[in-house]
Amino acid sequence: MAKQVFVSNLDWNTSDEALHRAFAPYGDILEARWLKWDAGRRYGLGVVSFRDDAAARAAIAAMQDAELDGHRLVVDTSEETVTARKRERWS
C-alpha cells in the first residue's frame, strides 16, 4: 500500500523533479509533487508517495530538518502535522 509523506517549508522554486530526487534514496517513489489549488497555484506543501511504509518511515527519519534548496524541511505523514510544525518554527 502506498504511503504519502507531506513536506512543507519548500522553496517556491523547488521543482517536482527536485523533490523526487531528494527523496529517491529512501525507497520506490510513485509520485512526488507540489500540492496545488484549483487555479494551479502552489499550496505550500509537497507530497511524496512511496510504494511502502518502510520507505516512508526512512524518508521521514532522514529528511526531517534536512535542507533542500536552502530551506529546512518539515516532513510527516500528516498534512496537519507538517503545517503545525512549520507554524511553530516561525513563531
N, C-alpha and C positions, 0 to 999 in steps of 0.2 A: 504494500500500500504506500502511495506517495505521501511524503511529509513536507509540509510547507514551513519555511523559515522566513520570518519577516525581518527586514533590515531597514533601520532608519538612520538618520544623520548622513545620508549620502550627499555628496557634492552634486549640485544641479547639472554639472557637465559629465557625470559618470554615465556611461552608456550601458545598455543591457548586456552587451558583449563583455565589457569590463567587469560587470557584476558576475557574469558567468565564469570568467577566467579566475576571479578572486576566490570563488567557492568551489571550483572544479577539483582541487586536490583532495577534497574530503569525501567524494563519492560521485555516483552517477546522477547527473542533473537532468531532469526532464524539461525544466524551463527556468529561466532567470530573467526578470523584467521589472521595470518600474510599474507601480500601480498608477492608473490614470483616471481622472474624472471623465465624465461622458464627453466633454468637449476636447479631450485629448491632452489636457494639461496634467502634468505630473502631480501626484497626490502627496509626495514627500516620503513615500515608503517604497521599498523594493520587496519582491518576493522571489525566493529561490525554492523550487520544488525538487526534492530529492526522491530517488526511487525507493529508499528505505529509511527507517527510523535511525539506524546506526549512523548512517552518513549525516543525517540532520543533526544528531547529537554531537558528532565530531566537529561539524562546521560551527555550531554554536559555541562549543568549548574553545575552538581555535580562533574564531573571528570576533568574539565579544571584545570590544575595545580595540580591535585591530584598526590600523589606519589604511584607508583606501582613498586615493586622490586627495590627500591632505585632511581627511575627516576621520575622527574616531567613530567606529560603527557601534550601533546598538543592535543586538541580534537576539531573537527569541522565537518561539513557536506561536506566540500570541501577538496579534496586531496591537491590542490594548496595552500589553506589557511594554513593547518597544516604544510606543507613543508616550507612556507614562515615564519611562526611564529617560527618554530624551528631554521631556519637560523638567524632570528633576535635575538633570545635568545643567540645564540653562537657567535654573532659578537660584 
